Amino acid sequence: MNELGPGPSFVEHLHRDRPDLLPATATLLHAEASGQVPHGTTIVAASYADGIVMAGDRRATMGNVIASRRIEKVFETDRFSVLGIAGAAGVAIDIAKLFTVELEHYEKIEGTRLSLDGKANRLASMIRANLHMAMQGMSVVPLFAGFDTHAGTGRIFSFDITGGRYEEVEHHTIGSGSPYAHGALKKLWEPGLGATAAVRVAVEALYDAADDDSATGGPDTVRKLWPVVYTVDATGAHRVEDAILADMAAAIVADRTANGRQS
């Protein structure tokens, strides 16, 4: 244990005592050996009447190759928050896991949960610490959202590779498919949506992104693979069941087929 005694930040302990365990180190060695690392996209988030919804597709690419069809890019970080990641997959997933431990550690040491703003600030610091990796082509861009128990509303935060933190309103999207998903969200989202309608909007936005962006994977009916989707409200974070997403994806395809839509 550090001579200064335990503190609320688990990440600071790693920086002082075991920097070799930080996410960037192992990934950098792998990247130098292989020349390429898998990258993940696309993440969307939207507010609704009672909270927020976040969804991510399941594809990771490495150049022009599909590296994985089953990657998960949206994580429950604590009871009232979720994190979506885009960028170098190995670093991004490690940061998501470390951020989850950071929040757990803080709550155990301090005996209270960080505010949503506090969580967003901690995440910004972690992204800022990864800047040297971003300069080598392994950037991580997260999308963070949760339910603010003090304000009684859902909130969405985006970041840049330098750790800049920005609060978004209504909805936001990141990743290579984000221009197409953003266009869909602008047309489909409206104030006061219920949870089910908001999930449908998020899934349809990912569907549109997959239609135009080769790095974004659409619903896979053969492999039974669906987006990872979470809702977060006053009752906490809840992952939407695959059976619900399968029915929703089928309905989207049926509607577009019936309307004869090709673009």
N, C-alpha and C positions, 0 to 999 in steps of 0.2 A: 504493500500500500504506500502511496506517496506520503512523504513526511508532513505535507500540509493537510492530510486527512481527506476523507471522501468529499467530493463536490457533486453538484447536481448534473454535471455534464459528463456522460460516458465517453463521448468523442474526445474531450480534452484529456481524459485518462489515457486513451489510446495514443494520442499525439505525444504525450509525455513519456509513456512507459513502453508501448508496443506499436510504434508507427508502422512496423511491417505488416500489421493486421488490418490496416486501413484499406478500403476497397481498391484504390488506384494501383497499389504495388504489384499484386499478383496479376492483375489484368495487363499492366504495362509489360511485364515479362512475357506473357502469352502473346501480346500483340507484336512484340519485337520478333518473336519466333515465327509467327504465322504470317505476318504482314497485313492481315485483315482481322477484324472482329465483327461479330453480328451486330446489327443495329435494329432497333425496334421503333415502330410507329404504329398507329396513330391514336391519340387520346382526345376524347371530347368530354366536356363537363357543362352542365346546365343547371340553373336554379329552377325550382318549382315552388308551389305554394307553401310546402312544409319543410323544404330543405334543398338538397342538391343531389344530382345524379352524375356519376362518372363512368365512362365506358372506354374500353380499349380493345383493339383487334388482337388477333393471336399470331400474327406473322412477324418473323425477324428475317432480315435479308443480309447477305454478305456480298456486296457488289451486285451482280445480276443473278445471284443464286439465292434461293429460299433456304435460309439456314435452319429455320424452325417454323412449324405451323402451329405449335402448341404453347408458345411462350405466353406467360401472364405478365401484363404490364401495369395492372392496377392492384394496389395493395391496401388493405385496412391497416392503418398505422396506429390507431387506438380506437376507443369506443366511438368517438365523434369525428374522426377524420380519415380521409383516404388520400392516396398518392398515386398518380399516374406518371410513368416515365417514358421518355423518348430519347434516343441516342444510343451510345455504345452500350449494348445490352448487359454485358458482364458488370461494368462499373455501375450502371443504373440500378440493377437488381441489388447489388451489394449496398449501395447508398440507401435504397428503400428499406432493406433489412436493418441496417445500422441506425437509420432514423427511427424505426420502430423501437429498437432497443433503447435509443436515447430518450424517447418519451417515457418508456417504462421505468428507466433508471431515475429520471427526474421525479416521477410520481412517487417512487419508493423512498427516495432520499428526502424529498421536500414534504411528502405527505399530502400533496395536492396536485391537481392536473394543471399543466400549462394552459394559458389562454390560447385561443386560436391564433391570435396575432403572435404570441410567443412561439408557437410551433412553427409558424411561417418564417419567423426570424431565425430560428435554429436551423431550419432547412436551408435558408439563404446562406448561412455561414458555411454549411457543409458543401454547398455548390461552389462557393467562393474558394474553398480549400482545394477544389478539384480543377482550378483554372489551368494549372500547368499541364494537366492531362488534356484539357480541351484544346490547348495550343498545339498538341500533338495529334489532333484529329479525333480524340475520344471524348467528345463533349457529352454532357448529360443535361437534358432540359426537362425539369419536372413540371407537373401541374398538380397543385395541392388544393384540396377543398374539404370543407367540413361544416358542421353545425356549430354556430357560436351560441353556447348555452347562456351567455350573458345578454346578448342582443336578441336571442330567440329567432335567428334566421340563418340560412345557409350562405356561405361565402366561398369565393373562388380566388386563388392566387396563382399567378404565373411568374416565371423567373427567366433571367437570361444567364448566359454562361459565366458572367462575372459575379453572380449572386444577387443581382438587382431583383427586387421584389415588387410586384405590381398587383393591385387588387382589380379583378375584372367584375363586370356587371352582366347579368343575364346569362351569358354563356362564353365559353372560350374553347379553343382546340390547339393542339401542338402536334408536331411531326410532319413528315413529308406529305401526308394526305390532308393536312390542315386547311389549305385553301378551299378544297372541295367540301370538306366537312363544315367549314365555316359558312360557306354559301348555303348549304342545306339548313344549318341552324338558323340563319337569318330568315329563311322562308318558313320554317316549321315551328320555331319556338314562339310562344306567346305568354304573356303574364298570366299567373294564376293556374298554370297547369297542375294536374294531379300527378301523383307518383307514376302511375302506369302510363299516362300520356307522355310524361317526360322521358321515361325509359324508351318508349317507342321512338320519340324524336332523336334520342342519342343513337339508337341502333340504326335508324334510317340515315342519319348523318354519316355513320361509319360505312354503311352500304354504298352511299354516294362516293365516299372517299375511295373505297375499294374499286369502284367502277372506273375511276380515272387514274389512280395511283397504283403502280405495280408493287410497291412496297407495303401496301395495306391489304390485309387479307379479309375477304368477305365471309359470310356464314358458309360453313362447309357441311353440306347435308350428307355427304358420303362418309366423312370421318366423324360426324356428329360434333363438330367444333363450333362454338358460338362465342361472341364477345364476352369479355369479363366485365360485368356491370355491377356497380354498387349504388345504393341509395343511402343517404345519411340525413336523419331528421332528429327530432327531440328524443326518440327512443334508441338512437344509436345508428351504427353502420350495418347495413344488411346486404349480402350478396344476392343478386337476383338469380333464381334457379334456372338451370339449363333448359328445363322443360318449358318454362315461360318464354325464354328467349327463342327456342325452336319454333314455338307457335307464332311468335311475333315476326320472326324472319319469314316464315311461310306466308303470313298475311301480307307482308310488304311485297314479296314476290308476286303473290296472287293479284294484289291491287294493281301493280305496275303492268302485269300481263294483261289483265282485263282492260286496262286503259290504253294498251298498245304502245306504251312508252318505250322508246329506244335510246333516249338521251336525257 
